[in-house]
Amino acid sequence: MATIIARSAESVHWYRQDGKPQYTVAAKDGSQRPTTLRDARKMDLVPSVTTITKVVNKPALIAWQLEQMMLAAMTLPRVEGESGESFIQRVDYDSKATGRMAAEKGTRIHESIERHYKGEANVEHEETAKAFAGAVSTYFGIPPYDGWKTEQSFSTNLGYGGKIDLSYHPSEKMPHGIVLDAKSKEFGPDDKVIAYDENLMQLSAYRYGIGIPMARCANVFASRTHPGLIKILEWTEEDLQRGWKMFNHLLGYWKDKNKFGA
């Protein structure tokens, strides 16, 4: 079986019982709209791992968001005749600009890594994609094209699902398999990169979800400011067991809070 790279999403994602994504449904006018909790109940869908872990408060993220909001409020000029409500809306939108740009670039880097593993041409962030594959290959001892899978989605009978972008399942080379989560962020060679409990829970839930509950798990960070710079943070089995327990607590809470499932 195999290794895995996960992509977290900003919106709520749902999966069918066969593991395929159901991110949208048909609207009355024939267009596609985001799948809702009501749709999920009717269609017997399950929420994504990241939907579950979002119920946890993230103090560092909230502090950063508030800082961006205050900076926007101090620097945005007021428009003559503008209402307070309109100004607040502009401040809110402007304060999220940095996050939007980072997310957009992160998505393109992530897609470049996926395309590189598929052997496709014209990869946008080729230097980063090659460095990512090389770092993973060196760290785990498995060549980039030797059995790796991309975009593996799943659903479990525990009531959750997800999509894993790169996977390598158990083999003679790696008896327990590997589960990786690819992230991009701004950092340099001397910067310390940190993985959080939400990353741990995500990996723990993914490895169980695809049936390799003893897989090695790591977060692989690609720098957005230093192309080609990669850092790998592997979690211990003790941490992963703790992450699995925490995720299950959140899963139960989410289901009870939303009156979802049995």
Secondary structure, DSSP 8 states (H G I E B T S, - for coil): -B---B---SS--EE-TTS-B--EEE-TTSSEEE--HHHHHHHT-EEBHHHHHTTS--HHHHHHHHHHHHHHHHHS---TT--HHHHHHHHHHHHTHHHHHHHHHHHHHHHHHHHHHTT-S--TTHHHHHHHHHHHHHHHT--TTSS-EEEEEEE-TTS-EEEEEEEEB--SSSTT-EEEEEEEE---TT------HHHHHHHHHHHHHTT-TT-EEEEEEEESSSTT-EEEEE--HHHHHHHHHHHHHHHHHHHHHHT---
